[in-house]
Amino acid sequence: MQKMLLIDHEKCTGCRACETVCSAMHEGASNPVRSRIHVVKWEWDGFMMPFLCQQCQDAPCIAVCPTKALSRDEELGRVVVDYDKCIGCKFCITACPFGGMGFDSVGKKVIKCDFCDGDPICVRFCSTQAIQFMDASEASLRKKREAAESLPVIMKKYKTY
């Protein structure tokens, strides 16, 4: 069963707890710069959005890796880094269209979300439930429902009915 992290930006308060617990779990230090998830804020608009690896099916990061250090773990539906093969060229960072790959300048290595081996800590510590770990087909169904619910409002606004 393919799972994914679903982000609801409307629930995100920008508290950055996800960044803190991610870096603490993976790097043993509470340092958001070393996190695999990053909250981007548009202060003027009051808009916050956590960004992380989208675990792309045809991942550009895998395609550009010259040492084949990146591969797909089909069981968890994630892209993983083999640090024994990684040479730190950062091609994967450049290739990622979502900014999901990062570089830990302290550890001198590329970093990305690994779903915490199936139990994402960011989900457990998100007090508003803005981050959810769910079956990909369930996430798709939820998005379709949300779009259907907003359609009457959009139609009324533009009087297209």
PyMOL commands that set and color helices and strands:
alter all, ss='L'
color gray80, all
select helices_A, chain A and resi 17-27+32-34+43-45+60-64+91-95+115-118+121-125+136-158
alter helices_A, ss='H'
color red, helices_A
select strands_A, chain A and resi 3-7+38-42+47-51+70-73+78-81+102-104+109-111+131-135
alter strands_A, ss='S'
color yellow, strands_A
deselect
rebuild
show_as cartoon
